Amino acid sequence: MRRLVRGFWGPREESAEALAARWLRTLDGVAALVPEAGRGAAGPWTWRRTRESGSAVLLRADAMSLAGALGAVGAADDWSSSTGYGLSLAIGDEEGAPWQVDVRGNAGGTSEFLPQSLVLAVTSPDGAQAPEAALLALVAEAWAPDFGDVTDDDLLDALEDDGGFTVGDPCVGRLGYLSAARAALVPDDLAAARRDLPGGGVLLDVAPPAKGTDAVVAAYVRLRDSGALQPLPRPMDRDML
């Protein structure tokens, strides 16, 4: 099964050094939460880094290597402070591997139209349980997004077809994360368990996979109508609602 654990936010200028610390916290967290995908929780993992030009290279998940990789991104001739620093990493992607994690992040940018994001794609064997809530909490605490979710392709299709969701707008999946201002707009009678996270955001347990997509679509519509999922203004002038 493949699920996406995602976080999105608006323009937030950050240095390569600051982002390296966020990346390190994320990759260390993945190693602790999904040890089956790599070498267990002991020692830094080595990830495969893909690039827009050139062949893939190996990247060790330690502070020095991450700072160097992000520094090289910022030093490239085509780098722009608007788009920020992007990395794309994978582990367990060799043929036949039962677990795989892909991490794509673009952060530190100041674009008024392109959201900043961190997306974990976790593939597990059929029937295996991945710690989805813990992974979403990891993304929320490491990156301080405006909103985030745990979803998959079928669920995104259902939200578009049955809920009127437009790609690029905030949404929730089986789990959702909302920053403090969005959390304040969540209806009291929403049928979803809540867990407060540091910084004032909230993790919403919307519906388990066994409930199908209808419960998630209903929660999405309820949250959208309450204003908790209203998009950031365009052009974006802040990183959170």
ZAVEXBA-836482 format. One record per residue: x, y, z of N, C-alpha, C in turn; residue in one letter. Coordinates in Angstrom, 1 decimal. Layout:
<pts>
(pt (X; Y; Z); (X; Y; Z); (X; Y; Z); "a")
...
</pts>
This chain:
<pts>
(pt (0.8; -1.2; 0.0); (0.0; 0.0; 0.0); (0.9; 1.2; 0.0); "m")
(pt (0.5; 2.2; -0.8); (1.2; 3.5; -0.8); (0.3; 4.6; -0.3); "r")
(pt (0.9; 5.3; 0.7); (0.2; 6.5; 1.2); (1.1; 7.7; 1.2); "r")
(pt (0.5; 8.9; 1.2); (1.2; 10.1; 1.2); (1.0; 10.8; 2.5); "l")
(pt (2.1; 11.3; 3.1); (2.0; 12.1; 4.3); (2.6; 13.5; 3.9); "v")
(pt (1.7; 14.5; 4.0); (2.1; 15.8; 3.4); (1.9; 16.9; 4.3); "r")
(pt (2.7; 18.0; 4.1); (2.5; 19.2; 4.7); (2.8; 20.4; 3.8); "g")
(pt (2.0; 21.4; 3.9); (2.1; 22.6; 2.9); (2.1; 23.9; 3.7); "f")
(pt (2.8; 24.9; 3.2); (2.7; 26.2; 3.8); (3.1; 27.3; 2.8); "w")
(pt (2.9; 28.5; 3.2); (3.2; 29.6; 2.2); (4.6; 30.1; 2.3); "g")
(pt (4.9; 31.3; 1.7); (6.3; 31.8; 1.7); (6.9; 31.9; 3.1); "p")
(pt (8.1; 31.3; 3.2); (8.9; 31.4; 4.5); (10.4; 31.3; 4.1); "r")
(pt (11.0; 32.4; 4.2); (12.5; 32.5; 3.9); (13.2; 31.8; 5.0); "e")
(pt (14.1; 30.8; 4.6); (14.9; 30.1; 5.6); (16.3; 29.8; 5.0); "e")
(pt (17.3; 29.8; 5.8); (18.6; 29.5; 5.3); (18.8; 28.0; 5.0); "s")
(pt (19.8; 27.7; 4.3); (20.2; 26.2; 4.0); (20.5; 25.6; 5.4); "a")
(pt (21.1; 26.3; 6.3); (21.5; 25.6; 7.6); (20.2; 25.3; 8.4); "e")
(pt (19.3; 26.3; 8.4); (18.0; 26.0; 9.1); (17.3; 24.9; 8.5); "a")
(pt (17.2; 24.8; 7.2); (16.5; 23.7; 6.5); (17.2; 22.4; 6.7); "l")
(pt (18.5; 22.4; 6.8); (19.2; 21.1; 7.1); (18.8; 20.5; 8.4); "a")
(pt (18.6; 21.4; 9.4); (18.1; 20.9; 10.7); (16.7; 20.3; 10.6); "a")
(pt (15.9; 20.9; 9.8); (14.5; 20.3; 9.6); (14.6; 19.0; 8.9); "r")
(pt (15.4; 18.9; 7.9); (15.6; 17.7; 7.1); (16.2; 16.6; 8.1); "w")
(pt (17.2; 16.9; 8.9); (17.7; 15.9; 9.7); (16.7; 15.4; 10.7); "l")
(pt (15.9; 16.2; 11.3); (14.9; 15.8; 12.2); (13.9; 14.9; 11.5); "r")
(pt (13.6; 15.2; 10.2); (12.6; 14.4; 9.5); (13.2; 13.0; 9.2); "t")
(pt (14.4; 13.0; 8.7); (15.0; 11.7; 8.3); (15.3; 10.8; 9.5); "l")
(pt (15.7; 11.4; 10.6); (15.9; 10.6; 11.8); (14.6; 10.1; 12.3); "d")
(pt (13.5; 10.9; 12.2); (12.2; 10.4; 12.5); (11.7; 9.3; 11.7); "g")
(pt (11.9; 9.3; 10.4); (11.6; 8.2; 9.5); (12.3; 7.0; 9.9); "v")
(pt (13.6; 7.1; 10.2); (14.4; 5.9; 10.5); (13.8; 5.3; 11.8); "a")
(pt (13.3; 6.1; 12.7); (12.8; 5.5; 14.0); (11.4; 4.9; 13.8); "a")
(pt (10.6; 5.6; 12.9); (9.2; 5.1; 12.7); (9.0; 4.0; 11.7); "l")
(pt (9.9; 4.0; 10.7); (9.8; 3.0; 9.6); (11.1; 2.3; 9.4); "v")
(pt (11.6; 1.7; 10.5); (13.0; 1.1; 10.4); (13.1; 0.0; 9.3); "p")
(pt (11.9; -0.6; 8.9); (11.9; -1.7; 7.9); (12.4; -1.2; 6.5); "e")
(pt (12.3; 0.1; 6.3); (12.7; 0.7; 5.0); (14.2; 0.8; 4.8); "a")
(pt (15.0; 0.8; 5.9); (16.4; 1.0; 5.8); (17.2; 0.1; 6.6); "g")
(pt (18.1; 0.6; 7.4); (19.0; -0.2; 8.2); (18.6; -0.2; 9.6); "r")
(pt (17.3; 0.0; 9.9); (16.9; 0.1; 11.3); (17.1; 1.5; 11.8); "g")
(pt (16.9; 1.7; 13.1); (17.0; 3.0; 13.7); (18.4; 3.4; 14.1); "a")
(pt (19.4; 2.5; 14.0); (20.7; 2.8; 14.5); (21.6; 3.4; 13.3); "a")
(pt (22.1; 4.5; 13.6); (23.1; 5.2; 12.7); (22.3; 5.9; 11.5); "g")
(pt (23.0; 6.9; 10.9); (22.4; 7.6; 9.8); (22.2; 6.7; 8.6); "p")
(pt (21.0; 6.8; 8.0); (20.8; 6.0; 6.8); (21.4; 6.7; 5.6); "w")
(pt (21.7; 6.0; 4.5); (22.1; 6.6; 3.3); (21.0; 6.5; 2.3); "t")
(pt (20.6; 7.7; 1.8); (19.5; 7.8; 0.9); (20.0; 8.0; -0.6); "w")
(pt (19.2; 7.6; -1.5); (19.5; 7.9; -2.9); (18.8; 9.3; -3.3); "r")
(pt (19.6; 10.2; -3.7); (19.1; 11.5; -4.1); (19.0; 11.7; -5.6); "r")
(pt (17.8; 12.0; -6.1); (17.6; 12.2; -7.5); (17.7; 13.7; -7.7); "t")
(pt (18.2; 14.1; -8.9); (18.3; 15.5; -9.3); (17.8; 15.7; -10.7); "r")
(pt (17.4; 17.0; -10.9); (16.8; 17.3; -12.2); (17.8; 17.1; -13.4); "e")
(pt (19.1; 17.2; -13.1); (20.1; 17.0; -14.1); (21.2; 16.1; -13.5); "s")
(pt (21.7; 15.2; -14.2); (22.7; 14.3; -13.7); (22.1; 13.1; -13.1); "g")
(pt (23.0; 12.1; -12.8); (22.5; 10.8; -12.3); (22.3; 11.0; -10.8); "s")
(pt (21.6; 10.0; -10.2); (21.3; 10.0; -8.8); (22.6; 9.8; -8.0); "a")
(pt (22.7; 10.3; -6.8); (23.8; 10.2; -5.9); (23.4; 9.8; -4.6); "v")
(pt (24.3; 9.3; -3.8); (24.0; 8.8; -2.4); (24.2; 10.0; -1.4); "l")
(pt (23.3; 10.1; -0.5); (23.4; 11.2; 0.5); (23.2; 10.6; 1.9); "l")
(pt (24.1; 10.7; 2.8); (24.1; 10.3; 4.1); (23.2; 11.2; 5.0); "r")
(pt (22.4; 10.7; 5.8); (21.5; 11.5; 6.6); (22.1; 12.0; 7.9); "a")
(pt (23.1; 12.9; 7.7); (23.7; 13.5; 8.9); (23.8; 15.0; 8.6); "d")
(pt (24.1; 15.8; 9.7); (24.0; 17.2; 9.6); (24.9; 17.8; 8.5); "a")
(pt (26.1; 17.3; 8.5); (27.1; 17.9; 7.5); (26.7; 17.6; 6.1); "m")
(pt (26.2; 16.4; 5.8); (25.9; 16.0; 4.4); (24.7; 16.8; 4.0); "s")
(pt (23.7; 16.9; 4.8); (22.5; 17.6; 4.4); (22.8; 19.1; 4.2); "l")
(pt (23.5; 19.7; 5.1); (23.9; 21.1; 4.9); (24.7; 21.3; 3.6); "a")
(pt (25.6; 20.4; 3.3); (26.3; 20.5; 2.0); (25.4; 20.4; 0.8); "g")
(pt (24.5; 19.4; 0.9); (23.6; 19.2; -0.3); (22.7; 20.5; -0.5); "a")
(pt (22.2; 21.0; 0.6); (21.3; 22.2; 0.4); (22.1; 23.4; 0.0); "l")
(pt (23.3; 23.5; 0.6); (24.2; 24.6; 0.2); (24.5; 24.6; -1.3); "g")
(pt (24.7; 23.4; -1.8); (25.0; 23.2; -3.3); (23.8; 23.6; -4.1); "a")
(pt (22.6; 23.3; -3.6); (21.4; 23.8; -4.3); (21.3; 25.3; -4.4); "v")
(pt (21.6; 25.9; -3.3); (21.6; 27.4; -3.2); (22.7; 28.1; -4.0); "g")
(pt (23.8; 27.3; -4.3); (24.9; 27.9; -5.1); (24.8; 27.6; -6.6); "a")
(pt (23.7; 26.9; -7.0); (23.6; 26.6; -8.4); (23.2; 27.8; -9.2); "a")
(pt (23.6; 27.9; -10.4); (23.4; 29.1; -11.3); (21.9; 29.4; -11.4); "d")
(pt (21.1; 28.4; -11.4); (19.6; 28.6; -11.7); (18.8; 28.7; -10.4); "d")
(pt (19.5; 28.8; -9.2); (18.8; 28.9; -8.0); (18.1; 30.2; -7.8); "w")
(pt (16.9; 30.2; -7.2); (16.2; 31.4; -7.0); (15.6; 31.4; -5.6); "s")
(pt (15.7; 32.5; -4.9); (15.1; 32.6; -3.5); (13.6; 32.5; -3.6); "s")
(pt (13.0; 32.7; -4.7); (11.6; 32.5; -4.8); (11.2; 31.0; -4.7); "s")
(pt (11.9; 30.2; -5.4); (11.5; 28.7; -5.4); (12.1; 28.0; -4.2); "t")
(pt (13.2; 28.5; -3.6); (13.7; 27.9; -2.4); (14.6; 26.7; -2.7); "g")
(pt (14.8; 25.8; -1.7); (15.7; 24.7; -1.7); (14.9; 23.4; -1.8); "y")
(pt (15.2; 22.6; -2.9); (14.5; 21.3; -3.1); (15.4; 20.2; -2.9); "g")
(pt (14.9; 19.1; -2.3); (15.6; 17.8; -2.2); (14.6; 16.7; -2.5); "l")
(pt (15.1; 15.7; -3.2); (14.2; 14.5; -3.5); (15.1; 13.2; -3.1); "s")
(pt (14.6; 12.5; -2.1); (15.4; 11.4; -1.6); (14.5; 10.1; -1.6); "l")
(pt (15.2; 9.0; -1.7); (14.4; 7.7; -1.7); (15.3; 6.6; -1.0); "a")
(pt (14.6; 5.7; -0.3); (15.3; 4.6; 0.3); (14.4; 3.3; 0.2); "i")
(pt (15.0; 2.2; 0.0); (14.2; 0.9; -0.2); (13.6; 0.8; -1.5); "g")
(pt (14.1; 1.5; -2.5); (13.5; 1.6; -3.9); (14.1; 0.5; -4.8); "d")
(pt (15.0; -0.4; -4.3); (15.5; -1.4; -5.2); (14.4; -2.4; -5.5); "e")
(pt (14.5; -3.1; -6.6); (13.4; -4.0; -7.0); (13.2; -5.1; -6.0); "e")
(pt (11.9; -5.3; -5.7); (11.5; -6.3; -4.7); (11.5; -5.9; -3.3); "g")
(pt (12.0; -4.7; -3.0); (12.0; -4.3; -1.6); (10.6; -4.1; -1.0); "a")
(pt (10.3; -4.7; 0.2); (8.9; -4.6; 0.7); (8.5; -3.2; 1.2); "p")
(pt (9.4; -2.5; 1.7); (9.1; -1.1; 2.2); (9.9; -0.1; 1.3); "w")
(pt (9.3; 1.0; 1.1); (10.0; 2.1; 0.4); (9.5; 3.4; 0.9); "q")
(pt (10.4; 4.4; 1.1); (10.1; 5.8; 1.5); (10.7; 6.7; 0.5); "v")
(pt (9.9; 7.6; 0.0); (10.4; 8.7; -0.9); (10.0; 10.0; -0.1); "d")
(pt (11.0; 10.9; -0.1); (10.8; 12.2; 0.6); (11.1; 13.3; -0.4); "v")
(pt (10.1; 14.2; -0.6); (10.3; 15.3; -1.5); (10.0; 16.6; -0.8); "r")
(pt (10.9; 17.5; -0.8); (10.7; 18.7; 0.0); (11.1; 19.9; -0.8); "g")
(pt (10.4; 21.0; -0.7); (10.8; 22.3; -1.3); (10.4; 23.4; -0.3); "n")
(pt (11.5; 24.0; 0.3); (11.3; 24.9; 1.4); (12.2; 26.1; 1.3); "a")
(pt (12.0; 27.1; 2.2); (12.8; 28.2; 2.2); (12.6; 29.3; 1.2); "g")
(pt (11.5; 29.1; 0.3); (11.2; 30.0; -0.8); (10.3; 31.1; -0.4); "g")
(pt (10.2; 32.1; -1.2); (9.4; 33.3; -1.0); (8.3; 33.5; -2.0); "t")
(pt (8.1; 32.4; -2.8); (7.1; 32.6; -3.9); (5.7; 32.9; -3.3); "s")
(pt (5.0; 33.8; -4.0); (3.7; 34.2; -3.6); (2.6; 33.3; -4.2); "e")
(pt (3.0; 32.3; -5.0); (2.1; 31.5; -5.7); (2.4; 30.0; -5.6); "f")
(pt (3.7; 29.6; -5.4); (4.0; 28.2; -5.3); (4.2; 27.9; -3.8); "l")
(pt (3.3; 27.0; -3.3); (3.4; 26.6; -1.9); (4.7; 25.8; -1.6); "p")
(pt (5.2; 26.0; -0.4); (6.3; 25.2; 0.1); (5.7; 23.8; 0.6); "q")
(pt (6.5; 22.8; 0.6); (5.9; 21.5; 0.9); (6.9; 20.5; 1.3); "s")
(pt (6.4; 19.5; 2.1); (7.2; 18.3; 2.4); (6.3; 17.1; 2.2); "l")
(pt (6.6; 16.1; 1.4); (5.8; 15.0; 1.1); (6.6; 13.7; 1.3); "v")
(pt (6.0; 12.8; 2.2); (6.6; 11.5; 2.4); (5.6; 10.5; 1.7); "l")
(pt (6.2; 9.7; 0.8); (5.4; 8.6; 0.2); (6.0; 7.3; 0.8); "a")
(pt (5.1; 6.6; 1.5); (5.5; 5.4; 2.2); (4.8; 4.2; 1.6); "v")
(pt (5.5; 3.3; 1.0); (4.9; 2.1; 0.5); (5.3; 0.9; 1.4); "t")
(pt (4.2; 0.1; 1.7); (4.4; -1.0; 2.6); (3.8; -2.3; 2.0); "s")
(pt (4.2; -3.4; 2.5); (3.6; -4.7; 2.0); (2.1; -4.7; 2.3); "p")
(pt (1.3; -5.4; 1.5); (-0.1; -5.6; 1.8); (-0.3; -6.1; 3.2); "d")
(pt (-1.2; -5.4; 3.9); (-1.6; -5.9; 5.3); (-0.7; -5.3; 6.3); "g")
(pt (0.4; -4.7; 6.0); (1.3; -4.1; 7.0); (0.8; -2.7; 7.4); "a")
(pt (1.0; -2.4; 8.6); (0.5; -1.1; 9.2); (1.7; -0.1; 9.3); "q")
(pt (1.5; 1.0; 8.7); (2.5; 2.1; 8.8); (2.0; 3.1; 9.9); "a")
(pt (3.0; 3.7; 10.7); (2.6; 4.6; 11.7); (2.2; 6.0; 11.1); "p")
(pt (1.0; 6.0; 10.5); (0.6; 7.2; 9.8); (0.5; 8.5; 10.7); "e")
(pt (-0.2; 8.3; 11.8); (-0.4; 9.5; 12.7); (1.0; 10.0; 13.2); "a")
(pt (1.9; 9.1; 13.5); (3.2; 9.5; 14.0); (4.0; 10.2; 12.9); "a")
(pt (3.9; 9.7; 11.7); (4.6; 10.3; 10.5); (4.0; 11.7; 10.3); "l")
(pt (2.7; 11.9; 10.3); (2.1; 13.2; 10.1); (2.5; 14.2; 11.2); "l")
(pt (2.5; 13.7; 12.5); (3.0; 14.5; 13.6); (4.5; 14.9; 13.4); "a")
(pt (5.3; 14.0; 12.9); (6.7; 14.3; 12.6); (6.8; 15.4; 11.6); "l")
(pt (6.0; 15.4; 10.5); (6.0; 16.4; 9.5); (5.6; 17.7; 10.1); "v")
(pt (4.5; 17.7; 10.9); (4.0; 18.9; 11.5); (5.0; 19.6; 12.4); "a")
(pt (5.7; 18.7; 13.2); (6.6; 19.3; 14.2); (7.9; 19.7; 13.6); "e")
(pt (8.4; 19.0; 12.6); (9.6; 19.4; 11.9); (9.5; 20.6; 11.0); "a")
(pt (8.4; 20.8; 10.4); (8.3; 21.8; 9.3); (7.3; 22.9; 9.6); "w")
(pt (6.5; 22.8; 10.7); (5.5; 23.8; 11.0); (4.7; 24.2; 9.8); "a")
(pt (4.0; 23.3; 9.1); (3.2; 23.6; 8.0); (1.9; 24.3; 8.4); "p")
(pt (1.2; 24.8; 7.4); (-0.1; 25.4; 7.6); (-1.2; 24.4; 7.7); "d")
(pt (-1.0; 23.3; 6.8); (-2.0; 22.2; 6.9); (-1.3; 21.0; 6.3); "f")
(pt (-1.8; 19.8; 6.6); (-1.2; 18.6; 6.1); (-2.2; 17.4; 6.2); "g")
(pt (-1.9; 16.3; 5.7); (-2.8; 15.2; 5.7); (-2.1; 13.8; 5.4); "d")
(pt (-2.8; 12.8; 5.6); (-2.4; 11.4; 5.2); (-3.5; 11.0; 4.2); "v")
(pt (-3.0; 10.7; 2.9); (-4.0; 10.4; 1.9); (-3.4; 9.4; 0.9); "t")
(pt (-4.2; 9.0; -0.1); (-3.7; 8.2; -1.2); (-4.4; 8.6; -2.5); "d")
(pt (-4.1; 7.9; -3.6); (-4.6; 8.3; -4.9); (-6.1; 8.1; -4.9); "d")
(pt (-6.6; 7.0; -4.4); (-8.1; 6.8; -4.4); (-8.8; 7.8; -3.6); "d")
(pt (-8.3; 8.2; -2.5); (-8.9; 9.2; -1.6); (-8.9; 10.5; -2.3); "l")
(pt (-7.8; 10.9; -2.9); (-7.8; 12.2; -3.6); (-8.8; 12.3; -4.7); "l")
(pt (-8.9; 11.1; -5.4); (-9.9; 11.1; -6.5); (-11.3; 11.3; -5.9); "d")
(pt (-11.6; 10.6; -4.8); (-13.0; 10.7; -4.2); (-13.2; 12.2; -3.7); "a")
(pt (-12.2; 12.8; -3.2); (-12.4; 14.2; -2.7); (-12.7; 15.1; -3.9); "l")
(pt (-12.0; 14.9; -5.0); (-12.3; 15.7; -6.2); (-13.7; 15.4; -6.8); "e")
(pt (-14.0; 14.1; -6.9); (-15.3; 13.7; -7.6); (-16.5; 14.0; -6.7); "d")
(pt (-16.4; 13.7; -5.4); (-17.6; 13.8; -4.5); (-17.6; 15.0; -3.6); "d")
(pt (-16.4; 15.6; -3.4); (-16.4; 16.7; -2.4); (-16.1; 18.0; -3.0); "g")
(pt (-15.8; 18.1; -4.3); (-15.5; 19.3; -5.0); (-14.2; 19.9; -4.7); "g")
(pt (-13.3; 19.0; -4.2); (-11.9; 19.4; -3.9); (-11.2; 19.8; -5.2); "f")
(pt (-10.4; 20.9; -5.1); (-9.6; 21.4; -6.2); (-8.1; 21.2; -5.8); "t")
(pt (-7.3; 20.6; -6.6); (-5.9; 20.3; -6.3); (-5.2; 21.7; -6.1); "v")
(pt (-4.5; 21.7; -5.0); (-3.8; 22.9; -4.5); (-4.4; 23.6; -3.4); "g")
(pt (-5.7; 23.3; -3.1); (-6.4; 23.8; -1.9); (-6.1; 22.9; -0.7); "d")
(pt (-6.3; 23.5; 0.5); (-6.1; 22.7; 1.7); (-7.2; 21.5; 1.7); "p")
(pt (-6.8; 20.4; 2.3); (-7.7; 19.3; 2.5); (-7.3; 18.4; 3.6); "c")
(pt (-8.1; 17.5; 4.0); (-7.7; 16.4; 5.0); (-7.9; 15.1; 4.3); "v")
(pt (-7.2; 14.1; 4.8); (-7.4; 12.7; 4.3); (-7.9; 11.9; 5.5); "g")
(pt (-7.4; 10.6; 5.6); (-7.7; 9.8; 6.7); (-7.3; 10.5; 8.0); "r")
(pt (-6.2; 11.2; 8.0); (-5.7; 12.1; 9.1); (-5.5; 13.4; 8.5); "l")
(pt (-5.6; 14.4; 9.3); (-5.4; 15.8; 8.9); (-4.6; 16.6; 10.0); "g")
(pt (-3.8; 17.5; 9.5); (-3.2; 18.5; 10.4); (-3.6; 19.9; 10.1); "y")
(pt (-3.9; 20.7; 11.1); (-4.3; 22.1; 10.8); (-3.5; 22.9; 11.8); "l")
(pt (-2.9; 24.0; 11.3); (-2.2; 25.0; 12.1); (-3.2; 25.7; 13.1); "s")
(pt (-2.6; 26.4; 14.0); (-3.4; 27.0; 15.1); (-4.6; 27.8; 14.7); "a")
(pt (-4.4; 28.6; 13.7); (-5.6; 29.5; 13.2); (-6.6; 28.6; 12.6); "a")
(pt (-6.2; 27.6; 11.8); (-7.2; 26.7; 11.2); (-7.9; 25.8; 12.3); "r")
(pt (-7.1; 25.4; 13.3); (-7.7; 24.5; 14.3); (-8.8; 25.2; 15.1); "a")
(pt (-8.6; 26.6; 15.2); (-9.6; 27.4; 15.9); (-11.0; 27.4; 15.2); "a")
(pt (-11.0; 27.0; 13.9); (-12.2; 27.1; 13.1); (-12.9; 25.7; 13.0); "l")
(pt (-12.3; 24.7; 13.6); (-12.8; 23.3; 13.5); (-14.1; 23.2; 14.3); "v")
(pt (-15.2; 22.8; 13.6); (-16.5; 22.7; 14.4); (-16.4; 21.8; 15.6); "p")
(pt (-17.0; 22.2; 16.7); (-17.0; 21.4; 17.9); (-17.6; 20.0; 17.7); "d")
(pt (-18.6; 19.9; 16.8); (-19.3; 18.6; 16.6); (-18.7; 17.7; 15.5); "d")
(pt (-17.5; 18.1; 15.0); (-16.9; 17.3; 14.0); (-16.5; 15.9; 14.5); "l")
(pt (-16.9; 14.9; 13.8); (-16.7; 13.5; 14.2); (-15.3; 13.1; 13.9); "a")
(pt (-14.3; 13.6; 14.6); (-12.9; 13.2; 14.4); (-12.2; 13.4; 15.8); "a")
(pt (-11.4; 12.5; 16.1); (-10.6; 12.6; 17.3); (-9.5; 13.7; 17.1); "a")
(pt (-9.3; 14.4; 18.2); (-8.3; 15.5; 18.1); (-7.1; 15.3; 19.0); "r")
(pt (-5.9; 15.7; 18.5); (-4.7; 15.6; 19.4); (-4.0; 16.9; 19.2); "r")
(pt (-3.8; 17.7; 20.3); (-3.1; 18.9; 20.2); (-1.6; 18.7; 20.1); "d")
(pt (-1.0; 19.4; 19.2); (0.5; 19.3; 19.0); (1.2; 20.6; 19.4); "l")
(pt (2.5; 20.5; 19.7); (3.2; 21.8; 20.1); (3.1; 22.8; 19.0); "p")
(pt (2.9; 24.1; 19.4); (2.8; 25.2; 18.5); (1.3; 25.5; 18.2); "g")
(pt (0.4; 24.8; 18.8); (-1.0; 25.2; 18.7); (-1.8; 24.4; 17.6); "g")
(pt (-1.1; 23.7; 16.8); (-1.8; 22.9; 15.7); (-2.5; 21.7; 16.3); "g")
(pt (-3.3; 21.1; 15.5); (-4.1; 19.9; 15.9); (-4.0; 18.8; 14.8); "v")
(pt (-3.9; 17.6; 15.3); (-4.0; 16.4; 14.5); (-5.4; 15.8; 14.6); "l")
(pt (-6.0; 15.6; 13.4); (-7.4; 15.1; 13.4); (-7.4; 13.7; 12.8); "l")
(pt (-7.9; 12.8; 13.6); (-8.1; 11.4; 13.2); (-9.5; 11.3; 12.5); "d")
(pt (-9.5; 11.4; 11.2); (-10.8; 11.6; 10.5); (-11.5; 10.3; 10.3); "v")
(pt (-10.8; 9.3; 9.8); (-11.5; 8.0; 9.5); (-10.5; 6.9; 9.2); "a")
(pt (-10.6; 5.7; 9.7); (-9.6; 4.6; 9.4); (-9.9; 4.2; 7.9); "p")
(pt (-8.9; 3.5; 7.3); (-9.1; 3.0; 5.9); (-10.4; 2.1; 5.8); "p")
(pt (-10.7; 1.4; 6.8); (-11.9; 0.5; 6.8); (-13.2; 1.2; 6.5); "a")
(pt (-13.3; 2.5; 6.8); (-14.5; 3.2; 6.6); (-14.6; 3.7; 5.1); "k")
(pt (-13.7; 3.4; 4.3); (-13.8; 3.9; 2.9); (-13.6; 5.4; 2.8); "g")
(pt (-14.1; 6.0; 1.8); (-13.8; 7.4; 1.5); (-15.0; 8.3; 1.9); "t")
(pt (-16.2; 7.8; 2.1); (-17.3; 8.7; 2.4); (-17.1; 9.5; 3.6); "d")
(pt (-16.6; 8.9; 4.7); (-16.5; 9.6; 5.9); (-15.4; 10.8; 5.8); "a")
(pt (-14.4; 10.5; 5.0); (-13.4; 11.5; 4.8); (-13.9; 12.7; 3.9); "v")
(pt (-14.7; 12.3; 2.9); (-15.3; 13.4; 2.1); (-16.2; 14.2; 2.9); "v")
(pt (-17.0; 13.6; 3.8); (-18.0; 14.4; 4.6); (-17.2; 15.3; 5.6); "a")
(pt (-16.1; 14.8; 6.1); (-15.4; 15.7; 7.0); (-14.7; 16.8; 6.3); "a")
(pt (-14.2; 16.5; 5.1); (-13.6; 17.6; 4.3); (-14.6; 18.7; 4.0); "y")
(pt (-15.8; 18.3; 3.6); (-16.9; 19.3; 3.2); (-17.2; 20.1; 4.5); "v")
(pt (-17.3; 19.4; 5.6); (-17.7; 20.1; 6.9); (-16.6; 21.1; 7.2); "r")
(pt (-15.3; 20.7; 7.1); (-14.2; 21.6; 7.5); (-14.1; 22.8; 6.5); "l")
(pt (-14.3; 22.5; 5.2); (-14.2; 23.5; 4.2); (-15.3; 24.6; 4.5); "r")
(pt (-16.5; 24.1; 4.8); (-17.6; 25.1; 5.0); (-17.4; 25.9; 6.2); "d")
(pt (-16.7; 25.3; 7.2); (-16.4; 26.1; 8.5); (-15.3; 27.1; 8.3); "s")
(pt (-14.6; 27.1; 7.2); (-13.5; 28.0; 7.0); (-12.1; 27.4; 7.4); "g")
(pt (-12.1; 26.3; 8.0); (-10.9; 25.7; 8.5); (-9.9; 25.3; 7.3); "a")
(pt (-10.5; 25.1; 6.1); (-9.7; 24.7; 5.0); (-9.7; 25.8; 3.9); "l")
(pt (-10.0; 27.0; 4.3); (-9.9; 28.1; 3.3); (-8.5; 28.3; 2.8); "q")
(pt (-8.3; 28.5; 1.5); (-7.0; 28.7; 0.9); (-6.3; 29.9; 1.5); "p")
(pt (-5.0; 30.0; 1.5); (-4.3; 31.2; 1.7); (-4.6; 32.2; 0.6); "l")
(pt (-4.6; 33.5; 0.9); (-4.8; 34.5; -0.2); (-3.8; 34.4; -1.3); "p")
(pt (-4.3; 34.7; -2.5); (-3.4; 34.7; -3.6); (-3.3; 36.2; -4.1); "r")
(pt (-2.1; 36.8; -4.3); (-0.8; 36.2; -3.9); (-0.7; 36.0; -2.4); "p")
(pt (0.1; 34.9; -2.0); (0.3; 34.6; -0.6); (1.2; 35.6; 0.0); "m")
(pt (0.7; 36.1; 1.2); (1.5; 37.1; 1.9); (2.0; 36.6; 3.3); "d")
(pt (1.8; 35.4; 3.6); (2.2; 34.8; 4.8); (2.3; 33.2; 4.7); "r")
(pt (2.9; 32.6; 5.6); (3.1; 31.1; 5.5); (1.9; 30.3; 6.1); "d")
(pt (1.1; 30.9; 6.9); (0.0; 30.2; 7.5); (-1.2; 31.1; 7.5); "m")
(pt (-2.4; 30.5; 7.7); (-3.7; 31.2; 7.7); (-3.6; 32.3; 8.8); "l")
</pts>
